[in-house]
Each structure stands twice: as structure tokens, then as C-alpha cells.
Amino acid sequence: MARPLRTASGSATAAPLVLFDVVTDGGVTGRSYVFAYDPALLPALTSVAGELGPGLTGKALAPGARMREFQARFRLPGMQGVAGMVVSGIEMALWDALGHLTGLPVATLLGGEPAPLRAYDSYGMIDPVQEEEALRGSVESGFRAVKIKLGHPDAARDGGLAARLQPPVRRGQRARHDRHPDGRLGGAPRPRRAGRAGAPPAGRRPDHGAGAGAGHLLGRRGGRGVHAEVLTVSGLWRKTYSAYVFGMKILVVGAGAVGGFFGGRLVQAGRDVTFLVRPKRARLIEERGLRIVGLGEDTTLHPHTVLANEITSTFDLVLVSVKAAALRSAMDDFAPAVGPGTLILPVLNGMRHIDELAGRFGERRVLGGVVMVSTTLDADGDILRLADVQSLTYGSRAGPAPDELVGVLGGAGFETRLAADIIGDMWAKWVFIAATGAVTCLMRATVGEIASTPGGVEFARAVVAECAAVAEAAGHPVPQESLGGTRRTVTATHSSLTSSAYRDLIRDRPVEVEEIFGDLVRRAHRSGTPVPLLSLVTLNLRVYQRRRA
């Protein structure tokens, strides 16, 4: 190195690096490097890397899951020193590969936004007076900040050195000081911490020897240090950081047409996903895999599954996708997976499920969710795509927005949106599924068959009007753009569209009568809103349910 790096333990005159490449079976490569400080450490670092690398073969590209495995492996010896440096290098390479795979900057995957990095020149332990010429050279070359290390036994000496650093630094430039080990520097303020407990401070540059892979700065958590100034590094260190670095564990309750589809997409994107399933579904997935087919797709996944009596730890996110009739038993099944910080995201139809979930697990942890997807299970148990519609909208019903989910759910192969008014979105979806369900179930036909029959369009419009009136009376009027889309959907003369309720009906399966229609009629009666057509379809399907019971 042109300028030796002097630390409390000695001077480094060379920059020995260990380069890490992680290659996926699809040919995507993630890269990073680790600065070894001393060439003597290179054999140890490469030896540990050689031992850990093969263990990644065949595993999902899920940095959080892999990090938990390393943490468990090194629980006794700890993650300091050589082990921590190697694991950091692997972790950064995994994130880099995931960024290339998803086409998203790692900053985005971590919940931040790409931004310029304000660089600083690092000097190690120096005497600012003796190095005045070099410091001025840094300033003149364009650096907006310089950093020196402090670590003398005498804290007063460190304070004096920090004060002497200011004169060589011209107006507009800033000095940054690192003190190791942990301690408070003279009268310097303690740094502001960003985000959740355990997350690094905003702009913290890790000094454990790990470098940046393809411009993505991550690194190992640990030693806080004391800084006279906190620099901003690409917006990476936000409150979502801990969720991603340590991995957000996702439990998908149900692997059917909805849960299997969205959970499968999350698996494809490298998320840490486990499916809670019944024994029969678990055996099918074990034998055939979780398969998504249709519209030219033929995907086979082999996700991790768990039965209710096999849950031994809590999860960060529980995605509930079962039918309403199975909700109560499902709540009993996934209750052991709910910890103090768990968020529950249900994507069921209607609104009744919200009250049940909130009553059991608490208001603040239960989010609101809306999915738009056209899938069904075929005779083989595969998820059959019927239309190219795949979106997930979610948001908080009580409390702050769950922005830690943005990077987890985003970039996974389906559209996502964090809604400011998720209850309004849920009502709009309810109006849509109730209208399409009522039209197709009452007439026992596709939308196109109904709309092309005299009187069909008028009938369909009347059903939409009733559904919209109930929503407005409840204080959640459907936006005109959304309502217009629903009208166009149920009056399209050449449409082959049906509804999930109609598909269940013609296959002699249980229909969500009370959740989609009965609850809507009850709310209409409470508000004095006339709904003769909705009342008719509710009666019709109740009779159907009783006959098949």
C-alpha cells in the first residue's frame, strides 16, 4: 500500500484480499472480498472458506437462511475473527448474487434506495500534526471527510489527537474518529442509532475486514465504536436491515391455489419459506414437488414443508391463505409459530377473518391483505394458472406501515404494493369477488355467456350496484376507477371468466357462502341497504351447502 495502515496492533503495509464467488445453478455469480489485514491470515481464511463453501451446494439462494445456519454452526466458538470474516465474505457474495438474480440493487432488497456514497479517506492511527501534509492532500483530492483510529490507553490523549485533527482539515470538511475497543471519546456525543435494536448505525462502515461485493456494502454486525460524525452509506442501514441480514422467516399456511402460488414465487426468489400443510399435501409435494403450470409455465419447486405438530420455532411473517372454513383449525396449527415480533398477513376473501385473527393474536400484528390471482388446483394437485394476473397488496390496519416487508415481498415475480388504506382495498376486492361470484353462481355460466344473453348485462350491473352500495354504507366507497373495472369485467360479452365460488360450485366443493355473500348481506341489513339479488344468491348457495352436507 502507498500509505501503511497503522492500528493499535501494528502497521499493515500490504492489502491481502480473499475473493469470494458464489455461482448458482442458473449461472448467476455473486462476488465479494475480505481484507485480511495480514498476509499470515490468508491460509486460515482460505482454509475456512474451503470448508464452508461446499456446504452451500444445492441450497436456496437465501442469505438470511444461510446466515442462520452459520450462526448455529459457530454458536460455541463464536463469529469473531477468521470465522466471522469468512462468513461475512460469503454473505456479501450471496446478496450480490440475489441482486443479480432479481435484477434489483442490493440496497432495494434491503429495504433502502440506491444513492451516492459519500467517500472518506481512512488513515488508521496517526498523529495529525505529523501527517498534516497527507491530510491536506486528501482534502485537496476531493474527499469530504477523513477518518483516523483512536485506541490509546489514555482517553485524554485520544481527545487531544481528535482536536488536533481539525486544523489541517479546511472549512467544509469533516473528521471522523473510530475508537476501539468500545468506549466514549472525550466529550464526543454517542452516535445516533438507526432502526431496530441490533441494527448498525446509519452509515456505519464495518471495520472487521470485509469489503464490498460489486459496490454492495454489507458486512458483519458487531462492535459499535464511537464516531464524531455518522456518514450516510447508500441508505442501506434502515430499520429493515436486521430483517434481511438475519433473514425473515416466512411461514405460508396452506399450499393450495393461492398460498402455493405466492409462496412458490417467494421460494423462486430465494426467500426463506416454509409451507404449513396437511399430511396428504406434504406427501404430494414430497413426491411430485410444488408445481406451477399453465400459460406456458411448467415450474417444479421442492420447498420445505412442516406439519402442525412439527413447528418448533417462531416465524417473522405468517402468510395465511387457507379457505375461510379452515381458518379456525389453521389458527390452532400455526399458533406456535407466532412470536412477539411476528406479523400475520391473511389473504382470505371478505372481512370476517380479520376479526377472528385479531381476536386471537392481537390487532397490531394482523395486517390486511388483498391478492389478485387466477389459479386453481388441477386433478394432479398442481397449481394451474388461468390468467396472467398476480398481485399482492398489503398494509397495516393498526399501527405503523410494515415497510420491513417491502424488500421481502418485492422482487419475487408478482406485483406488490404497500397500501396506505388497506381496508379500503379489501372492500374494493370484496365488491369485485362478490359481484363476479353472484353473477356466475346464480346464472351457472361464464361471464360471457351471461352478458351475451338478453338481460344479462342489466342483471350484472344491478349486482355490482348492490355490492357497491353496501361498501359505501359501511364507510368505504369503492373508487370509481375500480368500480368501473368491476362493471366492465362482469359485462364482457366474450369473456370466459368465472369465479372461484362458481368453480367450487360446479365441482361440488364447499363454497364460501357466509364469508363472501352472507356477511355482506348482514352488513346491508344493519345499514338498511336493500340487496335483493345478493340475498337471493346467499339463499341459493346456503341451500346448496345444506344439500351436500
N, C-alpha and C positions, 0 to 999 in steps of 0.2 A: 504494500500500500504506500502511496506517496506520503501519507502522514500516519504514523503509528497511532493506534487507538490505545490510550493509556487508561487503565482501570485500577481499582484498589488492589487487584490480584496480580497486576503486571501489565506489560505492553504487548499488543498484538501487531506484528509487522506484516502479516500476510492475511488474506481473506480466504481461508479454506471453505469450500462450499460442498454440500451434498445435494445433488439434483434428484428430484423425485418425478417420475412419470407414472400415471395411473391410466391404463388403457382398458376401455370397455369392449365387450364382445361385438359392439357395433362399430368399433374403430375410432371412438371418441377418446381423445387424450387430454388429461388434466396434468398440469405441471406446477411445481413449486420448488423452492430451495431452502436449505437450512444453513445458516452461517455457523461454523463450528468453533469460532474463536481461536482455536489452537489446532495445528495440523495433527497433533498427537491424538486428538479425539476422532479423527476421520475413520480409523479402523473400527472403533467401537460403534460409531454411528452407522457405518455401512453394514456392520455385522448384525445389529439390531434390526435395521431396515430389511435386511435379507431374511431374517427370521419372521418378521411380521407380514411382509408383502404377500407371500403365498397364501396366507390365511384369508386374504380378501377375494381370492379367486372364486367365482361362482356366486358371489353375494351381490345384493342390490346396491346400486349407486345411491346410498342414503347416508350422508355424512353423520347425521345425528345418531343413527343406529350403530354405525361403525365406532363412533367415539364412545358410546356406552359400553361396547364390547371391550375396547381398550381400557377404559376406566375400571371395569370389573377385573380384567386380567392383571392390572397393576395396582389393585387395591392395597395389597400389603406393602410392596416396595415403594409405592407412590409414583407420581408422574413427574418428578423433578429430574433434572439432569439429562442424561442421554436418552432415556425412555421418553421423557416429555418432548425433547427436541425432535425425535423421530416421529412420534405420533402427531406433533404439530405439522411436520412436513407432509405426512400422509393426508391429514385432514384438509390442508390447503389445496392439495392436488385433487382431492375428491370434490371439493367445492368448485374448483376450476373446471373439472370435467362436467359437473352438473350444470354449470353456467353455459358451457358449450353445447351440451345436450338439449337444454331447454331454449337456447337462443337468448337468454336473459343475462344481464350483468349480475355478478355475484352480489353486488350491492342491492339489487332489486330482490333477489332471492332471500336476502337477509332482512327485507322489510324497509330498506332505505332507498335512496335515489343516487345515481351516479353524479358526481360533482368533482370539480378540480381539487387536487391535493395540494395544500399549501406546504411546500417543502421547507425543511430546516437543515442546517449544516451541523453535524454532530462531531464533537471534539474529544469526548471522554474526559478524563481528569487532567486539567491543565491549570496553570497559573495565568489568568487573563492578561496580566501585565507583560509577562514574558512572551505571550503569544499574541500580543496586540497586533502585530503586522498581519499575522494569519487571519485573525478575526476580521480586521478591516478588509482583507482580501475576500472573505466570504460575503461581507456586506456589499462590496463593490461588484461582485459577480452576480448579484441579484437575489440572494437569499433574504427572505423577510424575517427569519428567525435563526438563532444559533442555540445549540444545547451543549452544556457541559455536565459532567457527572460529579456528584458530591458524595463523599463517603468517608471523610476523615473521622477519626475517633473524637475529635474536638468539634462539636457542632458550631461553636463560635467561629472557628476558622472557616468552616463552610459558609457561614453567613457573610464573613468578610470577603471571601472569594466571589460570592454572588454579587456583592455590592461593587467590587472592583471590575466586574464584567461589564457594567453599564457604560462607563466612559468610552470604551472602544466601539460601542455599538451606537451608530448615529441615530438621530431622531427618526422615528417611524419604524425602527427595527425593534425586535423583541428578543429577550433572552429566556431560555427555558432551562430549568435545573432539575436534574434527577438525583435523588438521594437514595442510596441503597446501603444497608437494609432499611426496612420501613422506619420512618422517623419523621419528625416535624422540623422543617428547616427554619431556624431563627423565627422571624415574625411573619414568614410566608403563610398565606391562607391555605387551609386544606382545600384540595380540588373539589369542585362540584362533581357529584356522581350522576351518571345518566342512566335512566331506566330502572329495571328491577334490581333487587339485591343480587349481587353476584355478577352483574354485567360490568364490563370495563368502563372507565370514564370516557366521556366523549373525546374522541381524537387520540386515545392512548396508543402510542406506538410500542408494541411489545418489544422488550429488550432481552428476550430469552434465547435469541439466536435464530429465530425463524424469520425467513424472508417473505417476499410476496410472490405468488404464482400468477404470472401473466397480468400483473397490475392489481391483483386482488389481495388486499391486506387482511388477514385473519389473525391466527396465532393463538397461543395458549392463554387461558385465564390464569391469573395469579398476581403476585406482588404488586402492590398499589403504587409505591413510590410517592414522592411529593413534587408537585410542579408549580412553579410560579406562574405558569400560563398553560392553559389547556388548548392544544391545537385541534382543529377540526379535520378529521380524515374521512373524506368522501361520504359523510353521513352514514357510515356503516354502524357506528355504535349507538343504536337506538334501543328502546326497551324491548324490541323484538329479538335482539341479538341472542339472548340466552335461550329463547325458544328454538332457534335454529341450530346453534352450535351444539347444544346438548341434545337436540333432536326432539321434535314434537311427536310424541307417540299418539297415533290415531287408531281408535277402535271403531270399526264400521259394524253397526248392529244390523245384520242381515246382508245376504249376498244375492239378492234377487235382481229383478229387472232394473231397479233404481240404485240400491246400495252397491250391487255388484258392478254396475256400470261406472259410477263415480269413484267408488273405491278402487276399481281396476285402473282407472285413469291415474289416480294418485300413485298406485303401485308402479305404473309405467314411468311416472315422473320421478321415481326414486324416493318417494316419501316412505316413512316408517309406518306401515299399515298392517293391522291385524283384523281379520274378519271374525266376528262372533256369530257362529252358525249352529244349526241343529246337527245332530249326528248324521242324518241322511245326506244333508248338503255337504257336510265335511267329507264324507266318503266320496261323493261325486267329484268334488274339487280335487281330492287326492288322486282319483283315478284318471280324470279327464282334464283337470286344470280348470281355471275360471276362463271361460271362452266368451269373447265378444265377437259376434258375427253380423253380417248384413251390410248392405250399402257398399259392397266391395271389401269389407274388412273381415279378417279371419285371425283374431288375436288370441293366443293362449298364454295365460299367466299362471304362475304357481305361487300364490300368496300364502302368507302364514295365516292359519285358522286356529281358533280356540273354541272349546265348548264352555258352557256356563260354569261348570264346576272346575275348570282349569285356570280361571283368572286368578293370578297371584300378585298382581301389582296394579297400580292405578295408571290411568292414561291422561294425556293432556287435552285431547279432544275426543268426544264420543259423537259420531255421526249416526243418528237414528233414522233408519229407512224402512222399518217394518210396516206392514199394514196395521190400520188402527185396531183391528180386533186382537192383534197380538201384542199391543203396546204394554199392557199391564204385566204380562209374563216377561216381556223383554226388559222392563224396568227392574224386575227382580233379578234377571240374569246378569245385567250389566252393572248393577249397583256396586259390586266390589271393585269395579274399575273406576269409580268416581272418588277422586281425592279432593283436598282443599282447593286446588287450583284448576280443577277440571272444568272445561266448557262443554256444554251439551248442545249440539246442533241438530234439531229434528227437521226432517223434510217431508213430513206427513201432510196429507190433504186436510183442509178445513182449519179450525181453530181449537177444537176441543182438547187436542193432545197437549196444547200449551199449558192449560190449567192442571192437567194430570201430572205432567213433568215438573212444573214449578211447585206444585203441592208436595211432591216427593223430594225434590232435590234443591229447591230454593229458587226464588225469582231471578236473581242476578246471574246465575250460572247458565240458565236456559236461554239460548238465543232464539231468534226467529229465522226460518229458512224457507226458501222457495226454489224448487227445481223445475226446469222445463226440459223434458226429455221424452222421446217417443220410443220406448223399448218394451219388450215383453220376454218372458221365458218360453222358449220353444219346447218341443216334445223331448229333446235331449237334455234340457236343463241349461242350455246355452242362452246368453243374453242376446236377443235378436233386435237389431236397430231397425226401426221402421221409418224414421225420418232423420234428417241431419239437423237435429235440434238438441243442444246440450249446454245448459247454462245453470249456474247456481248463484242465487242472490242470498245474502245473509246479513245479519245486523243485530245489534243489541236491543233488547226490549226494555231493560232497566240497567242503567249504568253506562260506563264509557264504551265507545266503539271498540270491538275486538280487532284492532288493527294488527295484532300479532298473527292473525290468520291470513293476512294479505299475501305474504310470500309462501305460506304453506299451501293454500288452495289455488293461488295463482300460478300460471305457467304449467298447468297439469293437463292441458289438452281439451279443456272446456272453458267457456266464458264464465267469469266470476265478477261479482260486484258487491262491494260493501255498501249497504243501503243506509241512508240516514233515517228513513221511515219504513222499517221492515214490516211493521204491522199493516201499513197501507199496501205494501207489495203483497202481503199474504192475502189480504182481502181481494185484491185485483186477481190473483191466481184463483182464489175460491170462486169468484164470479165466473171466471173462464171455465174451470172444470165442472162447476155445477150446470152452467149453460150447455156445454157440449155433452155432458152426461145426461141431462134431462132430455135434450133433443133426440139423441141417438137411442137411449133406453126406452123412451115412450114410443118411438116410432119403429124400433127394432130394425134400424137401417143405418147406412153411412150418411154422412152429411150431404154428399152429392145426390144420393137417391132421394133424400127428403126435400132438399132445396129445388130439385128439378120437377117435383110433383106440385100441381096447383095447390096453393095454400101453404106450402111448406116454408117458404121464406117468411111469410107473415107469422106463422107459428113460431119459428125460430127467433124472430125479432121480439116477439112477446115474451118468450122465456128469458132472453137477455135482459129485457126491461125489468122483469120481476127481480132477477138476481141483483141488478144494479140498484134497485130501489131499497132492497134490504141493506146493502152496504152503505148507502147514503144515510139511511135512517140510523145506522149504528155509528155514524160519525166518520166514516171512511169512504167518501165518494170515490169512485174509480175515475182516474183521469180520462178525459175524452179520447185521447190517442189510444190508450189501452182498451177502452170500451169499444171504440170504433173497430179495433183489430179483432175483438171477440165477435162483433156483429158480422164482420166480413168472413171470419172463419166458419161460422155456423150457417152462412147463406151462400157458400161457394157451390155452384151447381155441378161442377165436375170433380169435386173433392172426394177422395176415398177415405177421408179421415173418419175415425170413430173415437171412442173414449175408452179409457181403461175400465170404467164401470161397465160399458157395453161389452167389452171383450170378456170380462169376468162373467157377465150375464149369459152370453151365448155358450160359454164353456162350462156352465153350471157350477161356477165357483161363488164363494161369498162375495157380496157387493158391499162397499162402504156406504150403506144407506144412511145411517144416522150421522156419520161424520160429514158427508158431503151435502146431503139433502135435508135430513131430519133436523139437524142443528140450525140450518138456515131457516127452515120453516118456523121453528120455535122462536128464533130471534125476530122473525117477521111478525108473529103473533104478539110478542111483547111490545113491539113498536106500533102495532096497529096497521101494518103494511099488508095489503091484500096480495096473496100469492097463489091463485087457484091452480096454475099449471105446476108449480113446484110442489104443492100439496098433493096433486094427482100422481106425479112421478114417485113421491115418497110413499104413498099408499100402495102403488103398483109394486114397488120393489120390496116393501115390507111383506106383502103377500107372497112374493117370490121367495123371500128368505124363510118364511114360515113353512112353505111347501117343501123346501129342500132340507129343513132341519131334521 
